[in-house]
Amino acid sequence: MASLLLPVIYLAFISLGLPDSLLGSAWPSMVGQLGADLSWAGIVSMIISAGTIVSSLCSERLNARLGTGGVTAVSVLLTAAALFGFSTCTRFWQLCVWAVPYGLGAGSVDAALNAYVSLHYKSRHMSWLHCMWGVGASAGPVIMGRALAGGSWQGGYRIISLIQFGLTAVLLLSLPLWKRPEKTPEGADYTPEHRTLPQLLRMPGVPQVLLCFFCYCALESTAGMWAASYCTLVRGIDAGTAAGWASTFYLGITIGRGVCGFLTIKINDQNMIRLGQVLIALGVVLVLLPAGQGVLFAGLVTIGLGCAPVYPSIIHETPTNFGREVSLAMTGIQMAFAYVGSCLMPPLFGLLAQYVTPALYPWFLAALLALMFAMAESLHRRTREKRRAVETGR
């Protein structure tokens, strides 16, 4: 059963990544038709982020009612409907309306699947799961590009929505596969427990892991969003080349997660996180060096490679850090804080770039990395006893 279910989970994460980069790819073509300003894409993005935060916080209750398979199927259906709604929009306000169900669907399925894999599969599958997200995120702009070549951004959204509807049918057919005994890969039984947000925040290590997620997603989203601007405005690289270099950052994450799946066979989650942080630090140093374009390019790719193991590894160690019983509730609030970081910090750097200088880019990343490293080490110190108890089955 587990071997049949795993491909379905991978497909669901490809589906989750497919629409994530559509708005950025299509927005220049959408602006004129929707009567919007170029900067209004940020409004749509923030509405989607708000929806993902809300649904992540509600993921535990939804999972208790519908089960992971049910939450996944309903969420993908909601996302498919929202994307089809995007394809019908002729005014900007309509896009904002459809952004609400899209955000709500994306957050709940993200939290549910991450919690399920962290409980039922080895660490390598978590890395490959997030690699599948990168595959989807990379394929989305390709599909949209072909649609735009045909003269219609609506067609791109419609194609992705039809793919999502098809996956919904697959998920509905796979519902019996999700009815597994509540056991971990080690075979230990557990009973899920509900905890309120205040109760969770009082657990040792929870404030640290939430700040760790916030910093990581703030770093990843800022690095990706502002890489091209830094290369062009500070290092004098032409816009076309800079845009291509920025995309290699995401390619580095995707390839890195594929490789990390094999590394996790020999390296535990804690050391995978440290490995990623070391690579990010090396990448930031390369970006800072007043060297040639080749060093700058290598720095951006290295930052992407460093980002690869951090997010999957922190999620996967949730059951050992806090206990299997509360892992679903913890995953929900962890992902909510992750979305907050990716929503707030890139605009903050945008203000710094506008009113101070875009040359702060590597220093901004370094500050986020330093805080993330401190929080990760503090987390592992505070949860040492819990990890020992979980690992020994006590």
C-alpha positions in Angstrom: 0.0 0.0 0.0 2.8 2.4 0.9 4.6 1.8 -2.3 1.4 2.6 -4.3 0.6 5.7 -2.2 4.1 7.3 -2.6 3.8 8.1 -6.3 0.4 9.7 -5.6 2.0 12.0 -2.9 4.8 12.9 -5.4 2.1 13.8 -8.0 0.3 15.9 -5.4 3.5 17.9 -4.7 4.2 18.5 -8.4 0.6 19.8 -8.6 1.3 22.1 -5.6 4.3 23.6 -7.4 2.7 24.0 -10.9 0.8 27.2 -10.2 3.3 28.8 -7.8 5.3 30.6 -10.5 2.4 31.3 -13.0 1.6 34.8 -11.7 5.1 36.1 -12.1 5.4 34.6 -15.6 2.0 35.9 -16.9 1.7 39.2 -15.0 3.3 41.5 -17.7 0.7 40.2 -20.2 -2.2 40.4 -17.6 -1.6 44.0 -16.5 -3.2 45.7 -19.6 -6.2 43.4 -19.9 -7.1 43.6 -16.2 -6.7 47.3 -15.9 -4.0 46.9 -13.2 -0.7 48.5 -12.3 2.5 46.6 -12.5 2.9 46.6 -8.7 -0.5 45.1 -8.1 0.8 41.6 -8.4 2.0 42.0 -4.9 -1.6 42.4 -3.7 -2.6 39.1 -5.3 0.4 37.4 -3.8 -0.4 38.7 -0.3 -4.0 37.5 -0.6 -2.8 34.1 -1.5 -0.2 34.1 1.3 -2.9 35.1 3.8 -5.1 32.2 2.7 -2.2 29.7 3.1 -1.5 31.0 6.6 -5.1 30.6 7.7 -5.5 27.1 6.1 -2.1 26.0 7.6 -3.3 26.9 11.1 -6.5 25.0 10.5 -4.9 21.9 8.9 -5.0 19.8 12.1 -8.8 20.2 12.5 -9.4 19.6 8.8 -7.2 16.5 8.9 -9.1 15.1 12.0 -12.4 15.4 10.0 -11.3 14.4 6.5 -8.1 12.5 6.9 -4.9 13.3 5.0 -6.2 11.9 1.7 -9.5 13.8 2.0 -7.8 17.1 2.8 -5.4 16.6 -0.2 -8.3 15.8 -2.6 -10.5 18.7 -1.4 -7.5 21.1 -1.4 -6.4 20.2 -5.0 -10.0 20.5 -6.1 -10.3 24.0 -4.5 -7.0 25.0 -6.2 -8.2 23.7 -9.6 -11.4 25.6 -9.3 -9.5 28.8 -8.3 -7.1 28.5 -11.3 -10.0 28.0 -13.7 -11.5 31.1 -12.1 -8.3 33.0 -12.9 -8.6 32.0 -16.5 -12.0 33.7 -16.7 -11.0 37.1 -15.1 -11.3 40.3 -17.1 -10.9 42.7 -14.1 -8.3 42.9 -11.3 -10.9 42.6 -8.5 -12.0 39.2 -9.9 -8.4 38.0 -9.7 -8.3 39.0 -6.0 -11.6 37.1 -5.3 -10.2 33.9 -6.9 -6.9 34.3 -5.0 -8.8 33.5 -1.7 -9.7 29.9 -2.5 -6.4 29.3 -4.2 -4.5 30.3 -1.0 -6.8 28.3 1.2 -6.4 25.2 -0.9 -2.6 25.5 -1.2 -1.9 25.9 2.6 -3.9 23.0 3.9 -2.6 20.4 1.4 1.0 21.6 2.0 0.7 21.1 5.7 -1.2 17.8 5.5 1.3 16.2 3.1 4.4 17.4 4.9 3.1 16.1 8.2 2.1 12.7 6.7 5.5 12.2 5.0 7.4 13.2 8.2 5.5 10.6 10.1 5.3 7.7 7.7 8.4 7.9 5.4 12.2 8.2 5.7 14.0 11.5 5.4 15.0 10.9 1.8 11.4 10.9 0.7 10.9 14.3 2.3 13.8 15.7 0.2 12.4 14.1 -3.0 8.9 15.3 -2.2 10.2 18.9 -2.2 12.2 18.2 -5.3 8.9 17.3 -6.9 7.6 20.7 -5.9 10.5 22.2 -7.8 9.7 20.1 -10.8 6.2 21.6 -10.8 7.3 25.1 -10.2 9.8 24.8 -13.1 7.1 23.3 -15.4 4.5 26.0 -14.7 6.3 28.8 -16.5 7.0 26.5 -19.5 3.3 25.8 -19.9 2.4 29.5 -19.4 5.1 30.4 -22.0 3.5 28.2 -24.6 0.1 29.7 -23.8 1.5 33.2 -24.1 3.1 32.3 -27.5 -0.5 31.5 -28.6 -1.6 34.9 -27.4 -3.5 33.9 -24.2 -2.4 33.9 -20.6 -5.9 32.6 -19.8 -5.1 29.5 -21.7 -2.1 28.8 -19.4 -4.2 29.0 -16.3 -6.9 26.8 -17.9 -4.3 24.1 -18.8 -3.0 24.0 -15.3 -6.5 23.9 -13.8 -7.4 21.0 -16.0 -4.2 19.2 -14.8 -5.4 19.9 -11.3 -8.8 18.5 -12.0 -7.3 15.4 -13.4 -5.1 14.9 -10.3 -8.2 15.4 -8.1 -9.8 12.4 -9.8 -6.6 10.4 -9.1 -6.6 11.5 -5.5 -10.3 10.5 -5.0 -9.5 7.0 -6.5 -6.5 6.7 -4.1 -8.5 7.4 -0.9 -8.4 3.8 0.3 -4.6 3.9 0.1 -4.4 6.5 2.9 -6.2 4.3 5.4 -3.0 3.0 7.0 -2.4 2.1 10.6 -1.1 5.1 12.6 2.5 3.9 12.7 5.9 5.6 12.0 8.6 4.1 9.8 10.0 2.5 13.0 6.7 0.8 13.6 5.8 2.6 16.8 2.1 3.3 17.4 0.9 6.8 18.2 -2.3 8.6 19.0 -2.7 12.1 17.5 -3.3 14.8 20.1 -4.9 18.2 19.7 -3.0 21.1 21.2 -4.0 24.8 21.1 -1.6 27.4 19.8 -0.8 28.7 23.3 -0.1 25.1 24.4 2.2 24.5 21.5 4.1 27.7 22.1 4.9 26.6 25.7 6.6 23.4 24.5 10.4 23.5 24.6 11.9 24.5 21.2 8.7 25.7 19.6 9.6 29.5 19.5 13.0 28.5 18.1 11.7 26.3 15.3 9.1 28.9 14.3 11.8 31.6 14.0 13.9 29.1 12.1 11.1 28.5 9.6 10.5 32.3 9.3 14.1 33.0 8.6 14.6 30.2 6.2 11.6 31.1 4.0 12.5 34.8 4.3 16.0 34.0 3.1 14.9 31.7 0.2 12.2 34.1 -1.1 14.4 37.2 -0.8 17.3 35.5 -2.4 15.2 34.4 -5.4 13.2 37.5 -5.8 16.0 40.1 -5.7 18.9 38.1 -7.2 18.3 39.6 -10.7 18.0 43.2 -9.4 21.2 42.9 -7.4 23.1 41.5 -10.4 21.8 44.3 -12.6 21.8 47.3 -10.3 24.9 46.6 -8.2 27.1 44.4 -10.4 26.3 45.9 -13.8 25.1 42.7 -15.5 22.6 43.1 -18.3 18.9 42.3 -17.4 18.6 39.3 -19.6 21.6 37.5 -18.2 20.6 38.5 -14.6 17.1 37.0 -15.1 18.7 33.7 -16.3 21.0 33.6 -13.3 18.1 34.2 -10.9 16.4 31.1 -12.3 19.5 29.0 -11.6 19.0 29.7 -7.9 15.7 27.7 -8.1 17.3 25.1 -10.3 20.0 24.7 -7.6 17.3 24.1 -5.0 15.5 21.5 -7.1 18.7 19.6 -8.1 20.0 19.9 -4.5 16.9 18.3 -3.1 17.2 15.4 -5.5 20.8 14.8 -4.4 20.0 15.3 -0.7 17.5 12.5 -0.8 20.5 10.1 -1.2 22.7 12.0 1.4 20.0 11.5 4.1 20.6 7.8 3.9 23.9 8.4 5.8 23.4 11.9 7.3 20.7 12.7 9.9 18.3 15.7 9.7 20.3 17.8 12.1 23.5 17.6 10.2 21.7 18.0 6.8 20.4 21.4 8.2 24.0 22.3 9.2 25.3 21.3 5.8 22.8 23.5 4.1 23.6 26.5 6.3 27.3 26.1 5.6 26.7 26.1 1.8 24.4 29.2 2.1 27.2 31.0 4.0 29.7 30.0 1.4 27.4 31.3 -1.3 26.9 34.6 0.4 30.6 35.0 0.7 31.1 34.4 -3.0 28.4 36.9 -3.8 30.1 39.5 -1.6 33.6 39.0 -3.1 34.5 41.8 -5.6 35.4 39.2 -8.2 34.2 38.4 -11.7 30.8 37.4 -12.9 31.7 33.7 -12.7 32.2 33.9 -8.9 28.9 35.8 -8.5 27.1 33.1 -10.6 28.7 30.4 -8.5 27.6 32.2 -5.3 23.9 32.3 -6.4 23.9 28.6 -7.4 25.6 27.7 -4.1 23.0 29.6 -2.1 20.3 27.6 -3.9 22.1 24.3 -3.2 22.4 25.3 0.4 18.7 26.0 0.7 17.9 22.5 -0.6 18.2 20.4 2.5 17.1 22.9 5.2 13.3 23.1 4.8 12.7 19.4 4.2 15.0 18.4 7.1 13.4 20.7 9.6 9.9 19.4 8.7 11.0 15.8 8.7 12.5 16.0 12.2 9.3 17.5 13.7 8.1 14.2 15.1 11.4 13.5 16.8 11.7 17.1 18.1 8.2 17.4 19.6 6.6 14.0 19.5 4.6 12.0 17.0 1.3 12.9 18.7 1.5 16.6 18.0 3.4 16.5 14.7 0.4 17.5 12.6 -0.4 20.5 14.8 3.2 21.5 14.8 3.6 21.2 11.0 0.6 23.5 10.6 2.0 26.4 12.7 5.5 25.9 11.3 4.3 26.3 7.8 2.2 29.3 8.8 5.3 31.0 10.1 7.2 30.0 6.9 4.5 31.7 4.8 4.7 34.8 7.0 8.5 35.0 6.4 8.2 34.6 2.6 5.3 37.2 2.6 6.9 40.0 4.7 10.7 39.9 4.2 11.1 40.3 0.4 9.0 43.6 0.5 11.0 44.7 3.5 14.2 44.3 1.5 12.6 46.1 -1.4 12.2 49.1 0.8 15.8 48.9 1.9 16.9 48.6 -1.7 14.9 51.6 -2.7 15.7 53.9 0.1 19.2 52.8 1.1 20.9 50.6 -1.5 20.4 47.2 -3.2 24.0 46.4 -2.3 22.6 45.3 1.1 21.3 42.1 -0.6 24.1 39.7 0.6 24.2 41.3 4.0 20.5 40.9 4.4 20.8 37.2 3.5 23.7 36.9 6.0 21.7 38.4 8.8 18.8 36.0 8.2 21.2 33.0 8.0 22.9 34.0 11.3 19.5 34.1 13.1 18.4 30.9 11.5 21.6 29.1 12.6 21.3 30.4 16.2 17.6 29.2 16.3 18.4 25.8 14.8 21.1 25.1 17.3 19.0 26.3 20.2 16.1 24.1 19.0 18.3 21.0 19.0 19.6 21.7 22.5 16.1 22.3 23.9 14.6 19.2 22.2 17.6 16.8 22.9 15.7 14.8 25.6 12.5 14.6 23.5 14.5 13.2 20.5 16.2 10.6 22.7 12.8 9.5 24.1 11.3 9.3 20.6 14.3 7.5 19.0 14.3 4.9 21.8 10.5 4.4 21.7 9.9 5.5 25.3 
